[in-house]
Amino acid sequence: MKRADSTFVPALGFHRLTPLYDAVVGLTTREKRVKQALIAQAGLAPGLEVLDLACGTGTLAVWVKRQYPRLSMSAVDADPAILTLARRKADKAGISVDFAQAMSQALPYADARFDRVLSSLFFHHLSWEVKQRTARELFRIIKPGGQLHVADWGKPENPLMRSLFLFIQLLDGFANTGDNLAGRLVPLFEAAGFVEVTQARTFNTLFGTMALYSAVKPG
């Protein structure tokens, strides 16, 4: 689930690199620390309906379900190849996750379905227009009082982080990643109707500054 319109770019940009996705992300983005912080921030509990948006190989969904086996876990991505890896990962772990294939701006879920939506390293792939459409779609499927929690690139904390982020921009595009550099995710979620939108913790990585965002749908 990686690109702006009716198409998507595979993980790491090329289908042939998809099998390397977990290793690359784990080595370069402080994945375990960032995703565990995102899970903790989400305030999960038994009985909640949770969605992992743009789930990739399913790491976040599997970790959530392992820690909270009594919640209902769904996950969605547009890439059928990476969903195959995600299903295998969940099956190997003996964990039940409801996987679906769809674009972020046209999700196959009813209004007010989820208590929480989590997403990691996704929004920076999207054009501004599709970021807006995706944010509105998330507002639609989240329950009143429900929450959105996002981990993605943020404003660089220093010149080194800005320089390192050039690699991400060369790989994923300057226009769409520029929204993250400019701090536009907070106003993006606010414009979609969310309240209490905040950027919380940040993490410096080999490719730049990662930030955690949270937002609430009014009850």
Disulfide bonds with the S-S distance in Angstrom:
none
